[in-house]
Amino acid sequence: MSQELDLSLATRPNNTAAVPAILDEFNSLYSTLETGGEATRHALVLKARSLLHALQSPREQMIQHTWADPGLNAAIITGVDVGLFKLMVKNGVDTPQKVSNLAGPLGVDPVLLGRLMRHICAMGHLVETGPDEYKPTNFSKSLSLDVISAGYSALLGGIGRSPIEFNKFLRDTNYQNPVDAAHTAMHSAYNTDLPNCFEYLRSVGLGPQTNNHMGGYRQGRLPWSHPEIYPVAETLFAGADPSPDAPLVVDVAGGLGHDINEFKALYPNHPGKLILQDLPVVINDVKGIDPSIELMSHDFLTEQPVKGARAYFMHSILHDWPDDVCTQILSRLADAMKPGYSKLLIFECVIARTGAHWEATAGDILMMTQLSALERTEDHWHKLIEGSGLNLKITKFWKCARPDVENVIECELA
Ligand SMILES: C[S@@+](CC[C@H](N)C(=O)[O-])C[C@H]1O[C@@H](n2cnc3c(N)ncnc32)[C@H](O)[C@@H]1O
């Protein structure tokens, strides 16, 4: 029988009775933080979130989601845009800074800046040192770093309407799971017929910020070639063609080269050569990576020019595309692979069937709303790679203990 809810439910804390148990669990986990490392810290963050939810009322949560978080985003995107956080760091991270002194160099109305900084502070991301006077926290200091701030400019400032207006797109598409890369919520929200959000972001001058975000979201995660995830020496180096021109790893759509450069730093004496591929517009922007890495413009929908490499590597590529486009990308690689020698290494999130990690589910919604794409479960990866007539098979999912780190999905020709 349906039940009418009493509105007072929305104004009472969600579950104060749960607080003592959460605190006990929190304290017990906290006592193992030093030995438990990142996995324990992640578990503590989830416990802290449970504590917050237990204490908040539904009304407060609604206000947070609909007023406070969008307001914070508006303030941070603007702050990044005008250089607020870079200026605060330049002035001295421990120096109390008056809004009136910041506003002039930034070219922003001091009244406006004061209102934006007051909300950033109220949300816990500036420390108030006096009336209209603040110091940055570690988070707001980090917003002076391009790889951290770029997501605000690109994902929120550039294409932030796509998730907000997703419901309108779904209304128009009869609530079907989106699978058409050429017709996404991004296309509807921005009334564009450019091929995808990457092209759209470039068209509005946010290409560098998009590439910087690719360098930012990975920070703090283990690289794919770290021995805790993928034992490169045993799986790639052993049996690799030792001649200096033999392609060892081709980083397909490797962006600005973060992964391949990390590989070089971890294994400076690797056999063969390393190649970074991406679209010309991205390759032209690559700078500061090891000069031994060969740069190559390549569209992954066309024939793969490097044949018979020891490994073709792709990081965060297939999750950008629905299955039909992934099959085209994979078929170009399968055609270039040498039987019994080449491996295809896909470094991607594998969503757990239960208890999925929030970064994985967030990535899934991001891919869905911007690209009609998705993060995949293990079953889905098998179906995509082995069920598309590509002559490929998954040999192993290489994973580490941390739920926020991607798997290396190792494949070979079947
Ligand atoms: C999500 S980013 C991942 C970049 C990099 N692998 C990383 O993990 O940092 C997707 C990349 O795919 C590239 N890309 C998109 N369409 C492409 C195409 N048709 N051919 C080659 N690269 C493409 C983009 O330029 C971008 O660098």
The ligand as an ORCA input file, in Angstrom:
! r2SCAN-3c Opt
* xyz 0 1
  C      40.074     10.957    -22.869
  S      41.444     11.484    -23.834
  C      42.659     10.322    -23.309
  C      44.048     10.756    -23.605
  C      45.151      9.852    -23.010
  N      45.078      8.490    -23.504
  C      45.104      9.887    -21.504
  O      44.678      8.909    -20.880
  O      45.485     10.921    -20.938
  C      40.953     10.961    -25.419
  C      41.988     11.208    -26.509
  O      41.478     10.663    -27.733
  C      41.919     11.491    -28.779
  N      41.098     11.240    -29.965
  C      39.789     11.529    -30.162
  N      39.405     11.143    -31.392
  C      40.501     10.575    -31.979
  C      40.734      9.967    -33.237
  N      39.760      9.856    -34.150
  N      41.962      9.477    -33.499
  C      42.954      9.571    -32.569
  N      42.799     10.150    -31.351
  C      41.579     10.643    -31.066
  C      41.742     12.881    -28.199
  O      42.487     13.823    -28.932
  C      42.256     12.668    -26.784
  O      43.644     12.913    -26.678
*
